[in-house]
Amino acid sequence: MLLCNFGFIFSQSLKKYAIGGTGCSVYSYCEPKFGITYSADSAKVYTSECGSDKIYYMVICMELKQAIVPVSKAETALITYVDKLKTQFKITSSTGFSKGNKLKGRKNTLGIIEYWKDNEQFKWKIKGWTNGRFIAVLLAYSENDLPEKTVNPFFDGLLFKGM
């Protein structure tokens, strides 16, 4: 019910989209078209990028070959992965991670939040999530400041398989 109300607040509305065949999904303002690649250890990596109202939304969802337990170790793997993304996206400054977030209040998931600026002065917000079976990173970026009331429903709209 809450997600329906966002359609009235913003000019765009959130819709639920499946992330490949993972059983995971994400709520997005634009239609993500997921491509699939494989990591060095053969994990499936689903990626998508789309834009709406001068904000670009990106989803990276990695289906791990083997679960990482406990979830605190998976959070460490998530942080390592996000640090690698900083190089890929030419990030020049970051705020540092806010750790220990819980997806939908579930204690078996952990998340991180960070704000970035890249070499072209785009402003980024990222939120990464893991449950030990998946690592998902949601990113939003724009030339302008990112309106928290708009981007936060996207960041919190990830659903892992079985949620």
Secondary structure by P-SEA (a helix, b strand, c coil): caaaaaaaaccbbbbbbbcccccbbbbcccccbbbbbbcccccbbbbbccccccbbbbbbbbbccccccaaaaaaaaaaaaaaaaaaaacccccccccccccccccccccccccccccccbbbbbbbbbbcccbbbbbbbbcccccccccccccccccccccc
